[in-house]
Amino acid sequence: IARDSAGGEDVRDVLTAIVDMNGLDSSTVHPGQRILVPSR
């Protein structure tokens, strides 16, 4: 998800943003789980 949403940004930064935006404890996402993804 982070790689597809990176749009030229560092994937690690996008992953950190996804984890922070969603209050996740890790980068694990489960099937059916809804998450917010930063816009490009």
mmCIF entry with sequence, helices, sheets and N, C-alpha, C, O atoms, coordinates in Angstrom:
data_MODEL
# 
_entry.id   MODEL 
# 
_entity.id                         1 
_entity.type                       polymer 
_entity.pdbx_number_of_molecules   1 
# 
_entity_poly.entity_id                      1 
_entity_poly.type                           'polypeptide(L)' 
_entity_poly.nstd_linkage                   no 
_entity_poly.nstd_monomer                   no 
_entity_poly.pdbx_seq_one_letter_code       IARDSAGGEDVRDVLTAIVDMNGLDSSTVHPGQRILVPSR 
_entity_poly.pdbx_seq_one_letter_code_can   IARDSAGGEDVRDVLTAIVDMNGLDSSTVHPGQRILVPSR 
_entity_poly.pdbx_strand_id                 A 
# 
loop_
_entity_poly_seq.entity_id 
_entity_poly_seq.num 
_entity_poly_seq.mon_id 
_entity_poly_seq.hetero 
1 1  ILE n 
1 2  ALA n 
1 3  ARG n 
1 4  ASP n 
1 5  SER n 
1 6  ALA n 
1 7  GLY n 
1 8  GLY n 
1 9  GLU n 
1 10 ASP n 
1 11 VAL n 
1 12 ARG n 
1 13 ASP n 
1 14 VAL n 
1 15 LEU n 
1 16 THR n 
1 17 ALA n 
1 18 ILE n 
1 19 VAL n 
1 20 ASP n 
1 21 MET n 
1 22 ASN n 
1 23 GLY n 
1 24 LEU n 
1 25 ASP n 
1 26 SER n 
1 27 SER n 
1 28 THR n 
1 29 VAL n 
1 30 HIS n 
1 31 PRO n 
1 32 GLY n 
1 33 GLN n 
1 34 ARG n 
1 35 ILE n 
1 36 LEU n 
1 37 VAL n 
1 38 PRO n 
1 39 SER n 
1 40 ARG n 
# 
_struct_asym.id          A 
_struct_asym.entity_id   1 
# 
loop_
_struct_conf.conf_type_id 
_struct_conf.id 
_struct_conf.pdbx_PDB_helix_id 
_struct_conf.beg_label_comp_id 
_struct_conf.beg_label_asym_id 
_struct_conf.beg_label_seq_id 
_struct_conf.pdbx_beg_PDB_ins_code 
_struct_conf.end_label_comp_id 
_struct_conf.end_label_asym_id 
_struct_conf.end_label_seq_id 
_struct_conf.pdbx_end_PDB_ins_code 
_struct_conf.beg_auth_comp_id 
_struct_conf.beg_auth_asym_id 
_struct_conf.beg_auth_seq_id 
_struct_conf.end_auth_comp_id 
_struct_conf.end_auth_asym_id 
_struct_conf.end_auth_seq_id 
_struct_conf.pdbx_PDB_helix_class 
_struct_conf.details 
_struct_conf.pdbx_PDB_helix_length 
HELX_P HELX_P1 AA1 ALA A 2  ? SER A 5  ? ALA A 2  SER A 5  1 ? 4  
HELX_P HELX_P2 AA2 VAL A 11 ? ASN A 22 ? VAL A 11 ASN A 22 1 ? 12 
# 
_struct_conf_type.id          HELX_P 
_struct_conf_type.criteria    ? 
_struct_conf_type.reference   ? 
# 
loop_
_atom_site.group_PDB 
_atom_site.id 
_atom_site.type_symbol 
_atom_site.label_atom_id 
_atom_site.label_alt_id 
_atom_site.label_comp_id 
_atom_site.label_asym_id 
_atom_site.label_entity_id 
_atom_site.label_seq_id 
_atom_site.pdbx_PDB_ins_code 
_atom_site.Cartn_x 
_atom_site.Cartn_y 
_atom_site.Cartn_z 
_atom_site.occupancy 
_atom_site.B_iso_or_equiv 
_atom_site.pdbx_formal_charge 
_atom_site.auth_seq_id 
_atom_site.auth_comp_id 
_atom_site.auth_asym_id 
_atom_site.auth_atom_id 
_atom_site.pdbx_PDB_model_num 
ATOM 1   N N  . ILE A 1 1  ? 0.837   -1.187 0.000  1.00 0.00 ? 1  ILE A N  1 
ATOM 2   C CA . ILE A 1 1  ? 0.000   0.000  0.000  1.00 0.00 ? 1  ILE A CA 1 
ATOM 3   C C  . ILE A 1 1  ? 0.879   1.247  0.000  1.00 0.00 ? 1  ILE A C  1 
ATOM 4   O O  . ILE A 1 1  ? 0.640   2.181  -0.765 1.00 0.00 ? 1  ILE A O  1 
ATOM 5   N N  . ALA A 1 2  ? 1.887   1.259  0.852  1.00 0.00 ? 2  ALA A N  1 
ATOM 6   C CA . ALA A 1 2  ? 2.767   2.430  0.934  1.00 0.00 ? 2  ALA A CA 1 
ATOM 7   C C  . ALA A 1 2  ? 3.500   2.652  -0.382 1.00 0.00 ? 2  ALA A C  1 
ATOM 8   O O  . ALA A 1 2  ? 3.630   3.787  -0.841 1.00 0.00 ? 2  ALA A O  1 
ATOM 9   N N  . ARG A 1 3  ? 3.977   1.568  -0.988 1.00 0.00 ? 3  ARG A N  1 
ATOM 10  C CA . ARG A 1 3  ? 4.709   1.682  -2.261 1.00 0.00 ? 3  ARG A CA 1 
ATOM 11  C C  . ARG A 1 3  ? 3.796   2.250  -3.342 1.00 0.00 ? 3  ARG A C  1 
ATOM 12  O O  . ARG A 1 3  ? 4.214   3.112  -4.114 1.00 0.00 ? 3  ARG A O  1 
ATOM 13  N N  . ASP A 1 4  ? 2.560   1.774  -3.403 1.00 0.00 ? 4  ASP A N  1 
ATOM 14  C CA . ASP A 1 4  ? 1.620   2.246  -4.421 1.00 0.00 ? 4  ASP A CA 1 
ATOM 15  C C  . ASP A 1 4  ? 1.204   3.694  -4.181 1.00 0.00 ? 4  ASP A C  1 
ATOM 16  O O  . ASP A 1 4  ? 0.827   4.392  -5.122 1.00 0.00 ? 4  ASP A O  1 
ATOM 17  N N  . SER A 1 5  ? 1.268   4.147  -2.942 1.00 0.00 ? 5  SER A N  1 
ATOM 18  C CA . SER A 1 5  ? 0.826   5.495  -2.590 1.00 0.00 ? 5  SER A CA 1 
ATOM 19  C C  . SER A 1 5  ? 1.963   6.501  -2.523 1.00 0.00 ? 5  SER A C  1 
ATOM 20  O O  . SER A 1 5  ? 1.718   7.691  -2.328 1.00 0.00 ? 5  SER A O  1 
ATOM 21  N N  . ALA A 1 6  ? 3.199   6.048  -2.683 1.00 0.00 ? 6  ALA A N  1 
ATOM 22  C CA . ALA A 1 6  ? 4.361   6.911  -2.456 1.00 0.00 ? 6  ALA A CA 1 
ATOM 23  C C  . ALA A 1 6  ? 4.469   8.053  -3.457 1.00 0.00 ? 6  ALA A C  1 
ATOM 24  O O  . ALA A 1 6  ? 4.833   9.166  -3.078 1.00 0.00 ? 6  ALA A O  1 
ATOM 25  N N  . GLY A 1 7  ? 4.161   7.805  -4.720 1.00 0.00 ? 7  GLY A N  1 
ATOM 26  C CA . GLY A 1 7  ? 4.221   8.873  -5.714 1.00 0.00 ? 7  GLY A CA 1 
ATOM 27  C C  . GLY A 1 7  ? 5.560   9.583  -5.757 1.00 0.00 ? 7  GLY A C  1 
ATOM 28  O O  . GLY A 1 7  ? 5.602   10.807 -5.881 1.00 0.00 ? 7  GLY A O  1 
ATOM 29  N N  . GLY A 1 8  ? 6.660   8.841  -5.658 1.00 0.00 ? 8  GLY A N  1 
ATOM 30  C CA . GLY A 1 8  ? 7.981   9.444  -5.719 1.00 0.00 ? 8  GLY A CA 1 
ATOM 31  C C  . GLY A 1 8  ? 8.581   9.747  -4.361 1.00 0.00 ? 8  GLY A C  1 
ATOM 32  O O  . GLY A 1 8  ? 9.775   10.034 -4.271 1.00 0.00 ? 8  GLY A O  1 
ATOM 33  N N  . GLU A 1 9  ? 7.787   9.691  -3.301 1.00 0.00 ? 9  GLU A N  1 
ATOM 34  C CA . GLU A 1 9  ? 8.303   9.916  -1.956 1.00 0.00 ? 9  GLU A CA 1 
ATOM 35  C C  . GLU A 1 9  ? 8.979   8.654  -1.444 1.00 0.00 ? 9  GLU A C  1 
ATOM 36  O O  . GLU A 1 9  ? 8.798   7.572  -2.002 1.00 0.00 ? 9  GLU A O  1 
ATOM 37  N N  . ASP A 1 10 ? 9.746   8.797  -0.394 1.00 0.00 ? 10 ASP A N  1 
ATOM 38  C CA . ASP A 1 10 ? 10.380  7.649  0.252  1.00 0.00 ? 10 ASP A CA 1 
ATOM 39  C C  . ASP A 1 10 ? 9.281   6.773  0.853  1.00 0.00 ? 10 ASP A C  1 
ATOM 40  O O  . ASP A 1 10 ? 8.466   7.248  1.643  1.00 0.00 ? 10 ASP A O  1 
ATOM 41  N N  . VAL A 1 11 ? 9.262   5.510  0.482  1.00 0.00 ? 11 VAL A N  1 
ATOM 42  C CA . VAL A 1 11 ? 8.222   4.582  0.936  1.00 0.00 ? 11 VAL A CA 1 
ATOM 43  C C  . VAL A 1 11 ? 8.203   4.491  2.459  1.00 0.00 ? 11 VAL A C  1 
ATOM 44  O O  . VAL A 1 11 ? 7.138   4.331  3.055  1.00 0.00 ? 11 VAL A O  1 
ATOM 45  N N  . ARG A 1 12 ? 9.365   4.592  3.090  1.00 0.00 ? 12 ARG A N  1 
ATOM 46  C CA . ARG A 1 12 ? 9.421   4.524  4.561  1.00 0.00 ? 12 ARG A CA 1 
ATOM 47  C C  . ARG A 1 12 ? 8.672   5.681  5.193  1.00 0.00 ? 12 ARG A C  1 
ATOM 48  O O  . ARG A 1 12 ? 8.017   5.507  6.221  1.00 0.00 ? 12 ARG A O  1 
ATOM 49  N N  . ASP A 1 13 ? 8.759   6.861  4.592  1.00 0.00 ? 13 ASP A N  1 
ATOM 50  C CA . ASP A 1 13 ? 8.034   8.020  5.113  1.00 0.00 ? 13 ASP A CA 1 
ATOM 51  C C  . ASP A 1 13 ? 6.531   7.839  4.955  1.00 0.00 ? 13 ASP A C  1 
ATOM 52  O O  . ASP A 1 13 ? 5.761   8.193  5.847  1.00 0.00 ? 13 ASP A O  1 
ATOM 53  N N  . VAL A 1 14 ? 6.117   7.290  3.824  1.00 0.00 ? 14 VAL A N  1 
ATOM 54  C CA . VAL A 1 14 ? 4.694   7.051  3.582  1.00 0.00 ? 14 VAL A CA 1 
ATOM 55  C C  . VAL A 1 14 ? 4.178   6.000  4.560  1.00 0.00 ? 14 VAL A C  1 
ATOM 56  O O  . VAL A 1 14 ? 3.085   6.148  5.106  1.00 0.00 ? 14 VAL A O  1 
ATOM 57  N N  . LEU A 1 15 ? 4.948   4.950  4.782  1.00 0.00 ? 15 LEU A N  1 
ATOM 58  C CA . LEU A 1 15 ? 4.546   3.909  5.724  1.00 0.00 ? 15 LEU A CA 1 
ATOM 59  C C  . LEU A 1 15 ? 4.395   4.482  7.129  1.00 0.00 ? 15 LEU A C  1 
ATOM 60  O O  . LEU A 1 15 ? 3.432   4.169  7.829  1.00 0.00 ? 15 LEU A O  1 
ATOM 61  N N  . THR A 1 16 ? 5.330   5.310  7.536  1.00 0.00 ? 16 THR A N  1 
ATOM 62  C CA . THR A 1 16 ? 5.240   5.953  8.851  1.00 0.00 ? 16 THR A CA 1 
ATOM 63  C C  . THR A 1 16 ? 3.986   6.807  8.945  1.00 0.00 ? 16 THR A C  1 
ATOM 64  O O  . THR A 1 16 ? 3.313   6.800  9.975  1.00 0.00 ? 16 THR A O  1 
ATOM 65  N N  . ALA A 1 17 ? 3.663   7.539  7.891  1.00 0.00 ? 17 ALA A N  1 
ATOM 66  C CA . ALA A 1 17 ? 2.462   8.370  7.879  1.00 0.00 ? 17 ALA A CA 1 
ATOM 67  C C  . ALA A 1 17 ? 1.204   7.515  7.995  1.00 0.00 ? 17 ALA A C  1 
ATOM 68  O O  . ALA A 1 17 ? 0.281   7.870  8.728  1.00 0.00 ? 17 ALA A O  1 
ATOM 69  N N  . ILE A 1 18 ? 1.157   6.393  7.279  1.00 0.00 ? 18 ILE A N  1 
ATOM 70  C CA . ILE A 1 18 ? -0.010  5.504  7.342  1.00 0.00 ? 18 ILE A CA 1 
ATOM 71  C C  . ILE A 1 18 ? -0.179  4.956  8.759  1.00 0.00 ? 18 ILE A C  1 
ATOM 72  O O  . ILE A 1 18 ? -1.287  4.949  9.296  1.00 0.00 ? 18 ILE A O  1 
ATOM 73  N N  . VAL A 1 19 ? 0.911   4.500  9.356  1.00 0.00 ? 19 VAL A N  1 
ATOM 74  C CA . VAL A 1 19 ? 0.856   3.963  10.720 1.00 0.00 ? 19 VAL A CA 1 
ATOM 75  C C  . VAL A 1 19 ? 0.378   5.044  11.684 1.00 0.00 ? 19 VAL A C  1 
ATOM 76  O O  . VAL A 1 19 ? -0.483  4.782  12.524 1.00 0.00 ? 19 VAL A O  1 
ATOM 77  N N  . ASP A 1 20 ? 0.926   6.255  11.577 1.00 0.00 ? 20 ASP A N  1 
ATOM 78  C CA . ASP A 1 20 ? 0.550   7.355  12.466 1.00 0.00 ? 20 ASP A CA 1 
ATOM 79  C C  . ASP A 1 20 ? -0.902  7.783  12.266 1.00 0.00 ? 20 ASP A C  1 
ATOM 80  O O  . ASP A 1 20 ? -1.629  7.975  13.240 1.00 0.00 ? 20 ASP A O  1 
ATOM 81  N N  . MET A 1 21 ? -1.328  7.933  11.011 1.00 0.00 ? 21 MET A N  1 
ATOM 82  C CA . MET A 1 21 ? -2.691  8.389  10.709 1.00 0.00 ? 21 MET A CA 1 
ATOM 83  C C  . MET A 1 21 ? -3.751  7.447  11.258 1.00 0.00 ? 21 MET A C  1 
ATOM 84  O O  . MET A 1 21 ? -4.852  7.869  11.612 1.00 0.00 ? 21 MET A O  1 
ATOM 85  N N  . ASN A 1 22 ? -3.410  6.179  11.323 1.00 0.00 ? 22 ASN A N  1 
ATOM 86  C CA . ASN A 1 22 ? -4.382  5.165  11.702 1.00 0.00 ? 22 ASN A CA 1 
ATOM 87  C C  . ASN A 1 22 ? -4.187  4.636  13.122 1.00 0.00 ? 22 ASN A C  1 
ATOM 88  O O  . ASN A 1 22 ? -4.914  3.741  13.554 1.00 0.00 ? 22 ASN A O  1 
ATOM 89  N N  . GLY A 1 23 ? -3.219  5.179  13.844 1.00 0.00 ? 23 GLY A N  1 
ATOM 90  C CA . GLY A 1 23 ? -2.976  4.753  15.213 1.00 0.00 ? 23 GLY A CA 1 
ATOM 91  C C  . GLY A 1 23 ? -2.626  3.280  15.315 1.00 0.00 ? 23 GLY A C  1 
ATOM 92  O O  . GLY A 1 23 ? -3.014  2.608  16.271 1.00 0.00 ? 23 GLY A O  1 
ATOM 93  N N  . LEU A 1 24 ? -1.889  2.776  14.325 1.00 0.00 ? 24 LEU A N  1 
ATOM 94  C CA . LEU A 1 24 ? -1.525  1.364  14.302 1.00 0.00 ? 24 LEU A CA 1 
ATOM 95  C C  . LEU A 1 24 ? -0.317  1.113  15.197 1.00 0.00 ? 24 LEU A C  1 
ATOM 96  O O  . LEU A 1 24 ? 0.526   1.992  15.375 1.00 0.00 ? 24 LEU A O  1 
ATOM 97  N N  . ASP A 1 25 ? -0.239  -0.094 15.759 1.00 0.00 ? 25 ASP A N  1 
ATOM 98  C CA . ASP A 1 25 ? 0.911   -0.479 16.572 1.00 0.00 ? 25 ASP A CA 1 
ATOM 99  C C  . ASP A 1 25 ? 2.035   -1.050 15.714 1.00 0.00 ? 25 ASP A C  1 
ATOM 100 O O  . ASP A 1 25 ? 3.181   -1.129 16.157 1.00 0.00 ? 25 ASP A O  1 
ATOM 101 N N  . SER A 1 26 ? 1.709   -1.447 14.491 1.00 0.00 ? 26 SER A N  1 
ATOM 102 C CA . SER A 1 26 ? 2.700   -2.003 13.571 1.00 0.00 ? 26 SER A CA 1 
ATOM 103 C C  . SER A 1 26 ? 2.245   -1.705 12.148 1.00 0.00 ? 26 SER A C  1 
ATOM 104 O O  . SER A 1 26 ? 1.226   -1.050 11.934 1.00 0.00 ? 26 SER A O  1 
ATOM 105 N N  . SER A 1 27 ? 3.005   -2.189 11.189 1.00 0.00 ? 27 SER A N  1 
ATOM 106 C CA . SER A 1 27 ? 2.638   -1.968 9.790  1.00 0.00 ? 27 SER A CA 1 
ATOM 107 C C  . SER A 1 27 ? 1.763   -3.088 9.247  1.00 0.00 ? 27 SER A C  1 
ATOM 108 O O  . SER A 1 27 ? 1.505   -3.142 8.044  1.00 0.00 ? 27 SER A O  1 
ATOM 109 N N  . THR A 1 28 ? 1.304   -3.985 10.119 1.00 0.00 ? 28 THR A N  1 
ATOM 110 C CA . THR A 1 28 ? 0.459   -5.097 9.693  1.00 0.00 ? 28 THR A CA 1 
ATOM 111 C C  . THR A 1 28 ? -0.977  -4.618 9.491  1.00 0.00 ? 28 THR A C  1 
ATOM 112 O O  . THR A 1 28 ? -1.555  -3.975 10.367 1.00 0.00 ? 28 THR A O  1 
ATOM 113 N N  . VAL A 1 29 ? -1.544  -4.937 8.332  1.00 0.00 ? 29 VAL A N  1 
ATOM 114 C CA . VAL A 1 29 ? -2.939  -4.619 8.026  1.00 0.00 ? 29 VAL A CA 1 
ATOM 115 C C  . VAL A 1 29 ? -3.638  -5.932 7.705  1.00 0.00 ? 29 VAL A C  1 
ATOM 116 O O  . VAL A 1 29 ? -3.098  -6.777 6.991  1.00 0.00 ? 29 VAL A O  1 
ATOM 117 N N  . HIS A 1 30 ? -4.836  -6.094 8.237  1.00 0.00 ? 30 HIS A N  1 
ATOM 118 C CA . HIS A 1 30 ? -5.581  -7.339 8.064  1.00 0.00 ? 30 HIS A CA 1 
ATOM 119 C C  . HIS A 1 30 ? -6.644  -7.185 6.980  1.00 0.00 ? 30 HIS A C  1 
ATOM 120 O O  . HIS A 1 30 ? -7.147  -6.082 6.764  1.00 0.00 ? 30 HIS A O  1 
ATOM 121 N N  . PRO A 1 31 ? -6.990  -8.267 6.299  1.00 0.00 ? 31 PRO A N  1 
ATOM 122 C CA . PRO A 1 31 ? -8.031  -8.215 5.267  1.00 0.00 ? 31 PRO A CA 1 
ATOM 123 C C  . PRO A 1 31 ? -9.323  -7.611 5.825  1.00 0.00 ? 31 PRO A C  1 
ATOM 124 O O  . PRO A 1 31 ? -9.796  -8.004 6.892  1.00 0.00 ? 31 PRO A O  1 
ATOM 125 N N  . GLY A 1 32 ? -9.875  -6.662 5.098  1.00 0.00 ? 32 GLY A N  1 
ATOM 126 C CA . GLY A 1 32 ? -11.117 -6.011 5.501  1.00 0.00 ? 32 GLY A CA 1 
ATOM 127 C C  . GLY A 1 32 ? -10.918 -4.809 6.410  1.00 0.00 ? 32 GLY A C  1 
ATOM 128 O O  . GLY A 1 32 ? -11.861 -4.057 6.657  1.00 0.00 ? 32 GLY A O  1 
ATOM 129 N N  . GLN A 1 33 ? -9.699  -4.620 6.913  1.00 0.00 ? 33 GLN A N  1 
ATOM 130 C CA . GLN A 1 33 ? -9.423  -3.487 7.789  1.00 0.00 ? 33 GLN A CA 1 
ATOM 131 C C  . GLN A 1 33 ? -9.383  -2.211 6.950  1.00 0.00 ? 33 GLN A C  1 
ATOM 132 O O  . GLN A 1 33 ? -8.730  -2.166 5.907  1.00 0.00 ? 33 GLN A O  1 
ATOM 133 N N  . ARG A 1 34 ? -10.076 -1.191 7.406  1.00 0.00 ? 34 ARG A N  1 
ATOM 134 C CA . ARG A 1 34 ? -10.077 0.094  6.701  1.00 0.00 ? 34 ARG A CA 1 
ATOM 135 C C  . ARG A 1 34 ? -8.979  0.977  7.275  1.00 0.00 ? 34 ARG A C  1 
ATOM 136 O O  . ARG A 1 34 ? -8.807  1.077  8.490  1.00 0.00 ? 34 ARG A O  1 
ATOM 137 N N  . ILE A 1 35 ? -8.243  1.610  6.375  1.00 0.00 ? 35 ILE A N  1 
ATOM 138 C CA . ILE A 1 35 ? -7.170  2.504  6.807  1.00 0.00 ? 35 ILE A CA 1 
ATOM 139 C C  . ILE A 1 35 ? -7.207  3.785  5.986  1.00 0.00 ? 35 ILE A C  1 
ATOM 140 O O  . ILE A 1 35 ? -7.713  3.814  4.864  1.00 0.00 ? 35 ILE A O  1 
ATOM 141 N N  . LEU A 1 36 ? -6.664  4.834  6.568  1.00 0.00 ? 36 LEU A N  1 
ATOM 142 C CA . LEU A 1 36 ? -6.470  6.090  5.852  1.00 0.00 ? 36 LEU A CA 1 
ATOM 143 C C  . LEU A 1 36 ? -5.114  6.037  5.174  1.00 0.00 ? 36 LEU A C  1 
ATOM 144 O O  . LEU A 1 36 ? -4.160  5.483  5.720  1.00 0.00 ? 36 LEU A O  1 
ATOM 145 N N  . VAL A 1 37 ? -5.030  6.615  3.983  1.00 0.00 ? 37 VAL A N  1 
ATOM 146 C CA . VAL A 1 37 ? -3.784  6.659  3.222  1.00 0.00 ? 37 VAL A CA 1 
ATOM 147 C C  . VAL A 1 37 ? -3.548  8.112  2.824  1.00 0.00 ? 37 VAL A C  1 
ATOM 148 O O  . VAL A 1 37 ? -4.466  8.762  2.326  1.00 0.00 ? 37 VAL A O  1 
ATOM 149 N N  . PRO A 1 38 ? -2.332  8.644  3.033  1.00 0.00 ? 38 PRO A N  1 
ATOM 150 C CA . PRO A 1 38 ? -2.070  10.035 2.671  1.00 0.00 ? 38 PRO A CA 1 
ATOM 151 C C  . PRO A 1 38 ? -2.240  10.263 1.170  1.00 0.00 ? 38 PRO A C  1 
ATOM 152 O O  . PRO A 1 38 ? -1.902  9.405  0.354  1.00 0.00 ? 38 PRO A O  1 
ATOM 153 N N  . SER A 1 39 ? -2.771  11.433 0.826  1.00 0.00 ? 39 SER A N  1 
ATOM 154 C CA . SER A 1 39 ? -2.922  11.760 -0.596 1.00 0.00 ? 39 SER A CA 1 
ATOM 155 C C  . SER A 1 39 ? -1.577  12.196 -1.152 1.00 0.00 ? 39 SER A C  1 
ATOM 156 O O  . SER A 1 39 ? -0.701  12.647 -0.414 1.00 0.00 ? 39 SER A O  1 
ATOM 157 N N  . ARG A 1 40 ? -1.428  12.057 -2.435 1.00 0.00 ? 40 ARG A N  1 
ATOM 158 C CA . ARG A 1 40 ? -0.152  12.395 -3.082 1.00 0.00 ? 40 ARG A CA 1 
ATOM 159 C C  . ARG A 1 40 ? 0.045   13.859 -3.194 1.00 0.00 ? 40 ARG A C  1 
ATOM 160 O O  . ARG A 1 40 ? 1.067   14.307 -3.713 1.00 0.00 ? 40 ARG A O  1 
# 
